[in-house]
Amino acid sequence: EGKDADHINYRGIENIRINSPTDAARQNACMAIDAVLSLENTHITADDIRTAVSNMVMPGRVQYFADEDLLIDGAHNEDSLHLLAHILRTRYKDRKIYNFIF
């Protein structure tokens, strides 16, 4: 499990793994769960939902590659730059940052 993983509890489903530390990823996961739970006559289990959400990725959005020790983020506006700065200050505070590419 990478350092970017978060876990949430939502709608009675516990320990749902989310692969991005962003609020947007958590919100997207919750909306997807709501959509699935609104379907009638399905046999989708809590484990199915956990598996599906844990496989969701947002390429280029606070994406960490452990083998390369590389973090990629496509911050594209002021809000996303603030979010990236917050993530760097909190989750990567003990790390040296070598390069930024704009």
N, C-alpha and C positions, 0 to 999 in steps of 0.2 A: 504494500500500500504506500503510495507516494505521499510526500509531505503536503500536497495540495488537496488531499481528500478531506472532505467534511462528512459528517453524518447528521441526519435530521430524523425527527419523528414527525409523521404527518398523517392525519386522518386515521389514527389507530394503527398505523404501520410503523414499527420501530426500526431504528438502525438502518436507515436508507442511506447508502453511500453516494456521495456526489463528488465528482472528480474535479471540481473547480471551487476555489474559495470565494467566488463572487456571489453577491446577492442575486444577480441576474440568473445565475445557474440554479440557485435554490428556488427562485420564483418560477423559472421555466420547469423545473422538476415538479413543483407543486401543481402547476397548471396541467402538466401532462398527467399527473396522478388524478387530478379532478376529472379530466376528460375520460380516463379509463374507468374510474369509479361511477361515472354517469351512464355508462353503457349498461344496457339491460341484457339479461340472458347470456352473460359471458362466464367463463370458468377461469378467469384470471385471478391468480392467488397473490397474496402479499409477497411471497417469494418471487413470483414472476415480475412483480413491480420493482422489487429491490434489484433484481438482475437487470432489468431494462434500464432503470435509472443509473445504475452503476456503470453501464456501458455507454451512457451519453457523453459525448465530448463536444466542446466548442473549440475547434482548431484555431490556434493563434490567439486564444483568449486565456491569459495566465496559464500557459501550457508549459509544464516542466518536463524535461527529458533527463531523467536521472543518469543514464549512461553517458551523456555528454555534459552533465552539470550545466544545462542550458535552460533558461526561462525565456519563452517567447510570448509577447503580448502585443496585439495590434491596437493599442490605445489610439483612438481616432478622434477624440474630442476632449474638451477640458475635463468633463466628468470622469471619463475613463482614465485620463492621466492622473487625476486625484486618486482614483481607486487603485491604480497601479502603485502610486507612491505609498498609499496606506498599506498595501500588501507587502511591499518591499520593507517598510518600516516594522511591520509586525511579524510576518512569517519568515522573512529572510534577514532579520536584523543582525544576525551574527555572521552574515556572508559578505564577502567582498564582491563588489560589482565592477566588472572590468570594461564593459562596452554597452553603449546605447546606440541603436541605429534608428534614425528618424527618416 
